[in-house]
């Protein structure tokens, strides 16, 4: 009796490629969101097209083995973090966000 486990064949190179692809994919998503927030239609449309192309490559890469989803999620986080860092460069106020004061007690 043979048992096929989806995690039995793990390739570190594929994991690294998925991680890198999702870094780029999430960075593009952040740039798309920034373009939308700034109301730049052409820029937002361009970033949107690139985002969907990269997302499709990422999905195709890890659908054969569910363990790659962890690398995709990690790459997504790193991509968003690095993109936001790049967008906030030179803005010292963006480095630290003070905590929100507590709300006054209700009636």
Backbone as CSV, one residue per row, in Angstrom:
resi,resn,N_x,N_y,N_z,CA_x,CA_y,CA_z,C_x,C_y,C_z
1,UNK,0.843,-1.173,0.000,0.000,0.000,0.000,0.888,1.237,0.000
2,UNK,0.655,2.095,-0.952,1.463,3.321,-1.087,0.633,4.530,-0.671
3,UNK,1.241,5.379,0.130,0.566,6.600,0.579,1.274,7.789,-0.056
4,UNK,0.512,8.580,-0.752,1.069,9.776,-1.371,0.811,10.974,-0.477
5,UNK,1.869,11.522,0.068,1.752,12.710,0.906,2.151,13.934,0.090
6,UNK,1.374,15.018,0.191,1.706,16.205,-0.604,3.020,16.854,-0.172
7,UNK,3.503,16.545,1.013,4.727,17.171,1.519,5.957,16.288,1.335
8,UNK,5.781,15.108,0.729,6.880,14.148,0.636,8.015,14.638,-0.253
9,UNK,7.719,15.397,-1.278,8.751,15.866,-2.194,8.912,17.371,-2.020
10,UNK,9.871,17.745,-1.224,10.130,19.161,-0.944,11.410,19.565,-1.651
11,UNK,11.333,20.641,-2.429,12.496,21.136,-3.157,12.838,22.534,-2.634
12,UNK,13.997,22.686,-1.972,14.364,23.998,-1.417,14.500,25.079,-2.487
13,UNK,14.892,24.727,-3.694,15.011,25.730,-4.761,13.642,26.259,-5.172
14,UNK,12.648,25.368,-5.240,11.293,25.818,-5.553,10.771,26.687,-4.414
15,UNK,11.046,26.281,-3.169,10.617,27.079,-2.018,11.234,28.478,-2.076
16,UNK,12.510,28.569,-2.399,13.179,29.879,-2.506,12.597,30.695,-3.658
17,UNK,12.285,30.033,-4.757,11.701,30.741,-5.899,10.311,31.272,-5.560
18,UNK,9.508,30.471,-4.862,8.176,30.918,-4.454,8.299,32.077,-3.473
19,UNK,9.233,31.975,-2.535,9.473,33.048,-1.571,9.835,34.340,-2.294
20,UNK,10.776,34.264,-3.231,11.184,35.447,-3.994,10.067,35.998,-4.866
21,UNK,9.317,35.115,-5.489,8.224,35.561,-6.356,7.158,36.297,-5.562
22,UNK,6.874,35.811,-4.350,5.861,36.492,-3.561,6.383,37.786,-2.955
23,UNK,7.687,37.905,-2.735,8.246,39.199,-2.323,7.947,40.228,-3.408
24,UNK,8.264,39.859,-4.632,8.042,40.776,-5.754,6.547,41.029,-5.946
25,UNK,5.732,39.983,-5.857,4.291,40.131,-6.047,3.700,41.080,-5.017
26,UNK,4.071,40.924,-3.759,3.511,41.793,-2.737,4.049,43.212,-2.842
27,UNK,5.296,43.358,-3.239,5.837,44.703,-3.455,5.053,45.416,-4.549
28,UNK,4.733,44.694,-5.603,3.935,45.281,-6.690,2.536,45.625,-6.192
29,UNK,1.957,44.777,-5.341,0.640,45.074,-4.781,0.670,46.360,-3.954
30,UNK,1.723,46.537,-3.166,1.842,47.761,-2.369,1.965,48.975,-3.289
31,UNK,2.734,48.837,-4.356,2.868,49.955,-5.298,1.522,50.247,-5.978
32,UNK,0.770,49.197,-6.282,-0.570,49.371,-6.853,-1.467,50.133,-5.878
33,UNK,-1.455,49.720,-4.620,-2.280,50.370,-3.607,-1.885,51.834,-3.424
34,UNK,-0.585,52.114,-3.431,-0.113,53.495,-3.305,-0.568,54.330,-4.500
35,UNK,-0.518,53.742,-5.682,-0.970,54.466,-6.879,-2.464,54.740,-6.819
36,UNK,-3.235,53.787,-6.311,-4.676,53.996,-6.158,-4.941,55.092,-5.138
37,UNK,-4.239,55.032,-4.003,-4.437,56.044,-2.959,-4.070,57.437,-3.459
38,UNK,-3.068,57.510,-4.331,-2.651,58.795,-4.897,-3.492,59.180,-6.113
39,UNK,-4.395,58.304,-6.501,-5.304,58.527,-7.633,-4.570,58.724,-8.963
40,UNK,-3.537,57.894,-9.168,-2.815,57.880,-10.438,-3.359,56.709,-11.249
41,UNK,-4.251,57.003,-12.182,-4.956,55.939,-12.910,-4.032,55.077,-13.755
42,UNK,-3.195,55.699,-14.561,-2.309,54.922,-15.446,-1.333,54.094,-14.631
43,UNK,-0.737,54.719,-13.620,0.217,54.001,-12.771,-0.474,52.831,-12.063
44,UNK,-1.669,53.071,-11.529,-2.410,52.001,-10.842,-2.752,50.869,-11.804
45,UNK,-3.167,51.220,-13.005,-3.506,50.186,-13.991,-2.276,49.366,-14.377
46,UNK,-1.158,50.017,-14.549,0.084,49.297,-14.882,0.489,48.351,-13.766
47,UNK,0.471,48.846,-12.513,0.844,47.997,-11.379,-0.142,46.846,-11.228
48,UNK,-1.424,47.095,-11.496,-2.422,46.040,-11.391,-2.143,44.913,-12.378
49,UNK,-1.808,45.271,-13.599,-1.510,44.252,-14.617,-0.298,43.425,-14.220
50,UNK,0.742,44.080,-13.741,1.952,43.366,-13.318,1.642,42.469,-12.123
51,UNK,0.842,42.977,-11.189,0.480,42.222,-9.991,-0.223,40.924,-10.365
52,UNK,-1.177,40.977,-11.274,-1.896,39.769,-11.658,-1.002,38.775,-12.387
53,UNK,-0.104,39.255,-13.205,0.829,38.342,-13.883,1.719,37.619,-12.875
54,UNK,2.253,38.367,-11.924,3.122,37.756,-10.918,2.347,36.817,-9.998
55,UNK,1.137,37.193,-9.627,0.326,36.338,-8.760,0.029,35.006,-9.438
56,UNK,-0.231,35.042,-10.719,-0.507,33.805,-11.443,0.700,32.880,-11.430
57,UNK,1.885,33.424,-11.600,3.105,32.615,-11.567,3.284,32.000,-10.184
58,UNK,3.047,32.788,-9.134,3.184,32.272,-7.769,2.211,31.144,-7.498
59,UNK,0.973,31.317,-7.882,-0.043,30.293,-7.634,0.311,29.012,-8.373
60,UNK,0.704,29.116,-9.608,1.054,27.934,-10.393,2.244,27.216,-9.771
61,UNK,3.186,27.965,-9.210,4.390,27.365,-8.636,4.112,26.508,-7.412
62,UNK,3.188,26.926,-6.548,3.029,26.172,-5.311,1.771,25.312,-5.234
63,UNK,0.955,25.273,-6.241,-0.257,24.459,-6.149,0.032,22.966,-6.173
64,UNK,1.184,22.554,-6.653,1.483,21.126,-6.657,1.907,20.621,-5.283
65,UNK,2.235,21.510,-4.367,2.639,21.095,-3.022,2.247,22.200,-2.047
66,UNK,1.343,21.887,-1.139,0.783,22.895,-0.229,1.811,23.514,0.710
67,UNK,2.932,22.857,0.946,3.926,23.417,1.867,4.506,24.726,1.326
68,UNK,4.462,24.916,0.019,5.003,26.134,-0.567,4.160,27.367,-0.225
69,UNK,2.937,27.144,0.236,2.089,28.265,0.649,2.756,29.018,1.795
70,UNK,3.451,28.319,2.674,4.163,28.978,3.778,5.231,29.928,3.244
71,UNK,5.922,29.512,2.214,6.941,30.374,1.625,6.296,31.543,0.889
72,UNK,5.151,31.300,0.283,4.429,32.384,-0.385,3.966,33.419,0.634
73,UNK,3.434,32.954,1.756,2.982,33.878,2.799,4.155,34.672,3.370
74,UNK,5.275,34.010,3.581,6.464,34.709,4.091,6.963,35.742,3.089
75,UNK,7.007,35.370,1.837,7.441,36.304,0.802,6.499,37.482,0.672
76,UNK,5.210,37.232,0.835,4.223,38.300,0.778,4.470,39.318,1.886
77,UNK,4.727,38.831,3.086,4.977,39.732,4.216,6.233,40.561,3.978
78,UNK,7.305,39.895,3.572,8.570,40.599,3.333,8.406,41.627,2.220
79,UNK,7.705,41.263,1.164,7.492,42.201,0.061,6.728,43.439,0.487
80,UNK,5.669,43.254,1.275,4.896,44.406,1.753,5.728,45.265,2.689
81,UNK,6.471,44.632,3.569,7.291,45.383,4.523,8.357,46.207,3.809
82,UNK,9.061,45.583,2.883,10.106,46.304,2.152,9.534,47.415,1.284
83,UNK,8.379,47.171,0.677,7.752,48.200,-0.156,7.329,49.403,0.677
84,UNK,6.717,49.149,1.818,6.296,50.254,2.675,7.504,51.003,3.220
85,UNK,8.572,50.287,3.514,9.802,50.946,3.950,10.323,51.855,2.850
86,UNK,10.304,51.371,1.612,10.781,52.174,0.484,9.878,53.385,0.273
87,UNK,8.572,53.200,0.374,7.641,54.318,0.185,7.791,55.377,1.277
88,UNK,8.183,54.957,2.477,8.304,55.880,3.599,9.731,56.373,3.818
89,UNK,10.613,56.141,2.877,12.003,56.564,3.051,12.066,58.087,3.196
90,UNK,12.921,58.540,4.092,13.091,59.972,4.291,11.978,60.616,5.092
91,UNK,11.067,59.822,5.622,9.969,60.359,6.429,10.120,59.827,7.851
92,UNK,10.785,60.595,8.723,11.013,60.076,10.075,9.716,59.807,10.836
93,UNK,8.645,60.547,10.529,7.389,60.321,11.236,6.770,58.978,10.892
94,UNK,7.144,58.381,9.757,6.589,57.091,9.364,7.292,55.944,10.070
95,UNK,8.466,56.216,10.645,9.216,55.152,11.297,8.546,54.702,12.595
96,UNK,7.908,55.616,13.286,7.267,55.274,14.551,5.865,55.879,14.576
97,UNK,4.903,55.042,14.803,3.522,55.519,14.925,3.159,55.441,16.403
98,UNK,2.851,56.602,17.013,2.505,56.563,18.441,1.224,55.787,18.672
99,UNK,1.091,55.183,19.851,-0.141,54.433,20.122,-1.349,55.360,20.171
100,UNK,-2.480,54.816,19.831,-3.728,55.576,19.859,-4.153,55.728,21.322
101,UNK,-4.498,56.967,21.759,-4.925,57.134,23.148,-6.232,56.371,23.396
102,UNK,-6.435,55.907,24.630,-7.676,55.169,24.916,-8.896,56.075,24.808
103,UNK,-10.009,55.486,24.455,-11.256,56.233,24.364,-11.760,56.576,25.764
104,UNK,-12.427,57.723,25.922,-12.989,58.052,27.235,-14.087,57.053,27.596
105,UNK,-14.312,56.855,28.887,-15.364,55.910,29.279,-16.724,56.355,28.764
106,UNK,-17.531,55.406,28.379,-18.866,55.684,27.850,-19.843,56.054,28.955
107,UNK,-21.043,56.507,28.567,-22.042,56.886,29.579,-22.573,55.716,30.359
